[in-house]
Amino acid sequence: MDLTTALLGEHAVLHTLLDRIERAAPGWDLGACQEWGRLLEAALETHAGLEDRLLFLALEPALGTQGGPLAVMRLEHERIEGAIHRLAAAADAAEARRLLAEIAATARSHFAKEENVLFPMAARFLGTGRLEELGAEWAAARIPQSAHCG
């Protein structure tokens, strides 16, 4: 499977998680907001790490690191991470709910940029073969060694 297809699949799962949070968060107390924030952090952190390590690094020779789409993608990762850290330290439920909404909005915008701009660039600059190699690296990172047959 090519890496962008794998990342699209992760986006679908993350959208479902964000949907759940957005629907339920208005009724949550501070503890519930922070608990869901930890879940979101775990999901987004591993996703962003794989994007950066596999896709962004592979695109650097073509797109550079100063300005441009990769700089924007990395800045958005930092914004999401910062909001998650502020959520963990939130003083009350209202602040925590506002931060969850900020994280969701930033993540959704980020995913849209990747899907509509960065992934097509990856297809153009990296090609099918390289994206499939990166997809195999993604699978190796995502599938525990104990799950492999053999």
Buried (B, 14 or more C-beta within 10 A) or exposed (E): EBBBEBBBEBBEEBBEBBEEBBEEBEEBEBEBBBEBBEEBBEBBBEBBEBBBBBBBEBBEEEBEEEEEBBBBBBEBBEBBBBBBEBBEEBEEBEBBBBBBBBBBEBBBEBBEBBBEEBBEBBBEBBEEEBBBBBBBBBEEEEEEEEEEEE
